[in-house]
Amino acid sequence: MAGGDEPLKDERHSMRLLTRRQTATRIGAGVCVLAAIVLVVGLAVAALLNTANGSDGAGSAAYDSYIWRVARFTLFQAGLSSLLSVLPAIALARAIVRRPRFPGRRLLVILFAVPLGLPQIVAALGLIEIWGRQGLVNGMLLAFGMAEPVSIYGLSGILLAHVFFNLPLATRLLMARLEAVPDEYWRNAGQLGLGSRDRFRFIEWPHMRGHIAGVAGLVFMLCVTSFTLVLLLGGGPRATTIEVAIYQALRFDFDPPRAVVLALFQIVLTAVLLAVMALIGRPAEEGATLGRVSRQYTRDGLLSGVADYGLILLSAVLVVAPMVAIVVAGLSADLGRLVMEAAVIRAFGTSLAIGFSAACLCVFMSTILIEGRNAALPFADASRSAGIFRMAAAGASSLILLVPPVVLGSGWFVLLRGQADVFSLAPVFVTVINALMALPFVMRVLEPAHANHIARIGRLSASLGLSGFDRLRHVDWPGLRRPLLLALAFAMALSLGDLGAIALFGSEDVTTLPYLLLQRMGSYRTADASGLALILGLVCLVLMTVATAGPGRRALP
């Protein structure tokens, strides 16, 4: 425990070496960024509340049976998706850890991380290529005389898409727990001749049990706030979640009262979920497993081996097949014509501009908040205001979890409706919302790196009298360059693949690659959509590979 407290003590001592002016500047800058975040989120929520209070339509919409049906379906699909993702993940994590020598094991573990960096609209297209009406599975089944045996649209498609994204995530998180089992446990199990059932009862389950609730809560939260997958695969009013219903109410029905009630309902729901997750605990950050091999000292029977390898093969096909389908369909498109098309060039440029701007804004806000929190650290025990500021700065990054991008965008849509051209301001809104969306993840990357950096060089910098630009140039930038670039790449990848904010504010004048891909899918130009999906997926995966290839990757699941 003392070793874990040492960096904090060094950091606290280094912060005491700052001058009064430096401390005031850093805390003041942190307060300004904190106030800006609260203002952006608070004004959106206030607009929703004000519209709900001042509109008779909002009051009647609250009792609309459609809204309650959407709310029930949101919870139902999230619960079912969580069960279908977490329960198989328990067995799959056991199987992969118990079979440390099968060919391609490390590659499979790496491929399980790919859905994390794959835009949901790209993954949805890959799933359609496999499971859609003209997809591979239906083509094979039709050859056996079955007429349209599988439908990708509706509840089945949503569940399949959520399992594609969340089964690998849950498996990696649970594998990390099994890989942490001391080698002596497996040796003792071998000496005692424990079978598969006893090893699960006495070794594996005790190590996973305390983390399953956190993993399930994380998956449930992701499924409740799912937007793109439900928008593309929902299949109508009977399979619509709250966020998709908000989008439809604003963009198609133009029914602000209904959108307001839905948005407020979503805020309450996410607040309850975040409170529950805080009680049960989030899964450990060590979920970024590299597939460490645990030595096994027991041998299972033939039946157990067949079951394990069968489950591994089935999960590999489930995850890898859509990725392969994206590549094959994308390469079959006329990529030469597509990349030279004016609309594609414009959308790609807009995506890069918004993505880079959002990433820079996110990293800037994160750095200012971290600097401010650290400057206030020496005074946190003696000053109540310093302690409150540190807590508020830490919690500010989670506001976007409480108010998801679609809800935040709908609040600003309602606020500026009739006062300004909302669609002409789309680049600003999308940039800010995407920056806030990435803030929790970027903070988790930068804060540990910054703490270690300050603990390492704080005293030396103060003794040399380095400050301002000289310290930034000679000390801070060389020491923090890598985590800053990793955070920038991660935030940019998230922004490039996001469809939530641009779906509300996008237009013919402001189009990103995901929005253009959505338009091409809607107009049944599937070849173009496949080519765009391949381009977008490759760009995001390159950025995510950079973001998870060095220090700071432990902050990512």
N, C-alpha and C positions, 0 to 999 in steps of 0.2 A: 504493500500500500504506500509505503514511503517513497518507493521508486516512482510510483505513478503521480505523487504529489510534487515531485521535484521540478518538472517543467513549469507547473503553475507557480511555484515559489520563485523560480528564475524570471518568469514573465512578470510577476507582480513587482519584483525588485527592479527589473528593467524599466517598467512603466513609472516607477518612482523617480527615475533619473531624468524624466522629461521635465522641461521647464514649464512654468505655470502657463505661459503663452501657448506652448505646444499642446499641453493638455486641454486647455480651453478651446483651441482651434479644432482638435480632433473630436472632442465631445460635441461641440457646436455643429460641426459638419454631420456627425451622426444623428443629432437631433433633427437637422433639416431633412436628411434622407428619410428618417423615420416618419416625420410629419408628412412628407410627400407621399409615401406609401399609404399611410392611414388616410390621407385626403383622397387619393385615387379610389381606394376601396370604399371609404366611408361615403363619399358622394354618390357612388353607384348604389350602395345599399339604401342611403337616404332617399334617392330618387324612386327606388322601388317601393319603399314604405310610404312616401308621400303620395305616389300614384294610387297605392292600395287604399289609403285613407280618404283620398279625395275623389275616388271614382266609385259610383254605384255599381259599375260593371265588374269591378274587382271584387266587391263584396258578393255579388251573385255568382261570380266565377269560382269562388272558394267552395261553393256547394255543387259545382258542376260534377256530374258523375264521371265525365271523361277524365277530369283531373285526378280523382281518386283511383280510377282504373289505371291511369299511367303510373301513379305512385305505387300501387300494389304490384304492377308488373316490374317496376324498377327494382323493388326489394326482392321480388320472387326470382327474377333472372340473376340478380347479384348473388343471392343465397345459393341457387342451384349451380351457378358458375363456380362459386367458391368450393362447393362440395366436389364437383367434377374435376377441379384443379388440384385441391389439396390432398384429398384421399388417395388418388393414384400417385401423387408426388411422394407420399410416404413410402409406398411400395417401390417406386422407381428409384428413389434415393438409396434405399436399402440394397436394391439389386445392383446398382452401379458401384456402390462401395464394396459389396461382397464379391464382385467380379472384377478384380483390379487388373486382369491381364488380357481382356478381350481386345481384338484389333480395333483401332479407331476410338478407343475410350476417351483419350484426351481431345481428339477432334470433336467428338460428340459433346463433351462438356463445353468446349468453345462455341459450338453451334447453338447450344442452349442459351448463350448470351446474346445471340443475334437479334431475337425478337425485341430485346430492350432498345436497340438502336434503329429498328425498322419502323418507319411511319405507318400508322394504322391503316391509312388508305392504301398503301402499297401492299401490306399483308392481306387486306380484304380482297384485293384484286387477285392475289395468288391463291387464296382460298376459293374464289369463284372459278379460277382456272381448273382447280381440282374437283370441287364439289358442285359447281354450277350446272345449269340445265345442259349446257354444251361442254361440260367439264369432263375430265378423265374418268372419274368414277361412274358417272351416268352413262358415258360412252361404253364403258365395259359392261355395265349392267344391261344396257339396251341391247347389246350383242347377244345376251342370253334371253331376250324376249320380254324384259320388264319395261313397262312404259313409265318414264319419268319417276324412277323409284326414290330419288333423293332430292330434297329441296333445301337450298342454301339460305333461303329467305324466311324470316320469321324467327321464332324462338330457337329453333335448331341451329340456324346460322349464327345467331348471337352467341349461343353456348359454345359452338365449335370455335369461333373466333376468340372468345375469352380463354378457352382452354389452350389454344395455340400460344397465346401470349403469357398466360399465368402458370401453366404447368411447368415450363422450363424454369421460370422464376422461383416458384415454390420448391422445385426439386433442388436447385442450386442452394437455396437457403437451408434446406434440411440436410443436404449433403455436407454443408459446412459444419453442422453439428456432429454428424457421424464421423467426419474426418478428424474432429477434435477429441474423439475417444482415445484415451491413453492406450498405447500398444500393449501394456500389461493386461488390460481387460481382455483383449483378444487372445493373448497367450494363456491366460487362466481359463478362458472358455474352451480352448483347445485341449488343455490338460484335463479338464473336467468332463470333456466329451459332450458339451452342450449342443443340442440340436438347434435348428433354425428358430423354432418357436421359443425356446428358452433364451436364446441370445436376444431375440426381440424383446422378451419380457424383462430380462434383467440388465441388459446393456443398452440396446438401441432405443427402446421406448423411453427410459428415464432421461436420456440425453435429448431426445426430440420433444418430449411432452411439454416442457415449459415454453417452447417456442412455437408450437403449432397454433396456439391461439393468436399470437402476433402475426404469423404468416397468413392465417385465414382472415384476420382483420384487414391486413394490407390488401389482399386480393379482393375482398369484399368492397373495400373503399375504391379500388381501381375500377371495379365493375359498376358500382353505383354512379361514378362520374364518367363512365364511358360515353363518348359522343360519336366519334367517327364510325366505329364499327356498327353501332345501332342505326345510325343514319343510312349507311349503305346496305345493311343486311336485315334491318328491322322488318320490312315487308308490310307496312301499313299501320293503321291506328291500334291494332290489337297487339303489336309488338313495338311499342314506343316507350322510351324512358323520359324522365323529366327534362333532361337537357335537350334532347331532340325535340320534345314538345315545345320548349321555349323557342327554339330556332324556327319551328314551323309556325308558331303563333306570330312571330315578328316578321318573318320573310315571306310567308305565303298567305296566311289568314289576316295579317295585320290586325291582330287582336291584342293590344297592349295590356288590357286588364287581366286576361288569362295568362299572358307571359309573366306579369308581375307576380301573380299568385303562385305560379309554378316556380319562379326564381326564389321567392321567399321560402317556399316549401323545401327547395333544394338546400338553401342555406341552413335551415333548421336540421335537415337530415344529415348534412355533412358535419354540423356542429356536434350532433349526438354521436356520430361515428368517431369523430376525432376524440371526444371525451372517453368513449369506450376503449379506443385504442390506447389512450394514455393510461387507462387503468390496467389493461391486460398486458401492455408493453409491446413495443415494436420488435420485429425480428432483428437479431444481431447484425451489425454492419459487416461482419466477416463473411457474409453470404457471397462475396465475390470470390468463390472458390476457384482454384486453378486445377481441381481434380487430383489433389494429393492422394497417393496410393496408400491405403491402410493395409498393413500386412495381416492376412488371415491365417489362423492356425487350425482351422477346422475344415472338413470337407463335407459338403452336402450331397444328397443323393441325386440321381439322374433327373427325377421329376422336378426337384427344386431348381436345378440348373436350367432345364427346359423352360420353366415358368419365368425365371429371371431374364434369360436371353430373349424369350418371346416378348416380354414386357419392354425390354430395352429396344428391340427391333421395332415394335409397334409405335413407341413414342418417337423414335428417330424418324420413322416414315411420316408421322403426324406433323412433326416440326420441319423436317427438311423438304418434304414434297412441295409445299407452297413456295418455298424459296427457289427451288429448282424451276417450278412452273413460272415464276416471275422472270427468271433469266431466259428461259426458253421462249416465252411469249414476247418478251422485250426484244430479244435478238431477231425474232421473226418479223418485227415491225420495220418499217422503212425509216431507220434511224437517221440516215443521211438527209432525207427530206425533212424529218422532224426537227433536227437540231438547227436547220437553216430557216425554219418557219419563223416569221416575224413575231407571232403570238407567243411562241415558245421562248424565243430569245428575250422578249419583254418580260414574260412571267419569271424566267430564270433570273434575270437581272433584278427584278423586284424582290424575289425570294432572297437572293444574296444580300441585297441592300437592307431589307427588313431583318433578316437573320443576323447579319453582322452588327447592325445597330442595336438590336435587342440584346445580343450577347455582350457587347461593350457596355451598354447601360446596366445590365445585370451584374457584370463583374465590377463595374464602378461602384454601384450601390452596395454590393457585398463587401468590397474593400473598405468603404467609408464606415459601414456599420461595424465591421470587425475592429477597425482602428479606434472607433469611438468606444466600443465596449471594453477594449483593452486599456484605453486611457482612463476609463472610469473604474477599472479593477482595484487600484489601491485604495479608493475611497468608498467601495461598496459596503464595507462593514460599518464604517463610521457615518456615512451619509445615506439617508433613506432615499433621497432623490437619485443618487448615483446607482443604487441598487435597483430602483424602479426602472431607470433608463436601461440598465443592462438586461433586465428581464424583458422589457418591451422590445429592445433591439433584437433579442434572440427570438421572440415570438412574432416579430413583424414578417419574417420570411414565410411564416406558416399561414398568413392571412389568405394567400391564394388557394390554399387547401380548403379553407373555410368557404371562400367565395370562388368557385371554379371559373375558368376563362369565359365560358358561355354565359354564366350568370353575371359576371363582371361586365362583359360586353353588353348584355341586355340592359343593365342599369344605366350605362352611359348612352345607349341607344334611346332609352326612354327619357333620360335627362335632357338630351340635346334635340329631341324630336320637335320640330316646329321652330327651333331657334337657330339652327345651322344645318348645312348640308352634311349629314352624317357620313355619307359615302365619300365625300371629298376629303374628309379627315381620316379615312381608313388607314393610311400608312402610319399615322401617329398612334391611333388606338391599337392597331395590331402590334406595333413595336413595343409599346408600353405593356400591354397584356402579356405578350410572349416573354418579355424581360421578367415580369413578376412571376410568371409560370415557372421559369427556370431558377428563380431565386432560392428556394429551399435546397435544391440539389447543389447549386454552386456554393452556397454557404457551407454545406457539409464537406465540400472539397477544399475550400480555401481556409476555413477556420483552424483545423488542426495543423495545416502547413504553416500558417502565419504564427501560431503559438510556438511551434518548434523553432521557427526562424528567429523570433524575438528572444526566446530563451537561449539561443545559441550565440547571437551577436549583439544583444541589447546592451550589455555592460561594456563591451569593447567599443561599440559605436559612441556611447556616451563618454567614455574615457578619452577618445580621440577627438571629441567635439564635433562629430559629423551630424549634420542635420540638413533639412531641406533637400534641395536638388542634389547636393553632393552625396548625401546618404542614399537617396533614391538611385543615383547613377552607379555608385560604387559598391553598395551593400544590398539594398532591398531588391533591386531589379535582378542582379545575378542570383540571389538566393531564392527569390519567389517567381522567377521567370517561368519555370516549368509548370508549377501548379496553376499559375495564372493562365498560361496558354492552354492547359488541359481544361480548365473551367470555361474558357472562351470557346473552345471547340465543342464541349458538351452542350453549352447553352445555345450555340448556333445550330447544332444538330436538332435539338428540341424545337427550336423556332422554325427551321426549314420544313420539318415534317408536320407541323401543327395545322389542323384544319378548323379548330374551334372558333378562334377570333375572326379569321378571314371569312368563314362561312357567314357570319353576321354582317360584316362590313365590305365584303368583296363586291366588285362590280366589273363591268367591261373595262373601265379605266384603271382599276387596281386589281390585278390578278397575280396570284402566286402559283407556283408549280402544283401544290396540292389542290388549289381551287380550279386550275385549268384541267387537272386530271379528273376532278369531280365533274366538270362540265362535259368533258369528252365521254366519260362513262354515261352521263345522262343523255347524251345525244347518240348513244350506241356506236360510237367510233372506238371500238374495243382495241383495234390494232394500235391506234395512236395512244390510247390510255395505257396499254402495256408498255410501249416504248417510254412514255413519260414516267411510268412506275419504276422501270429499270434505272433510268437516269437519277430520279429522286432517291431511290433506295441506295444506289451506289454512293452518291454524295453524302448521305446521312451516315452510312456505314463507315465510310472513310473517316468522317469526323468522330464518330463514336469509338472507332478503333484507336484513334489518337488520344481520345479522352480517357480511355480505360487501359492504356498501355504503360502507365508509369505511376509515380507516387500520387496518391489521392484516389486510386481505383477502389480502395476499400470502402469509400463512401458510397459507391454505387452497388446496387444489388446484383 
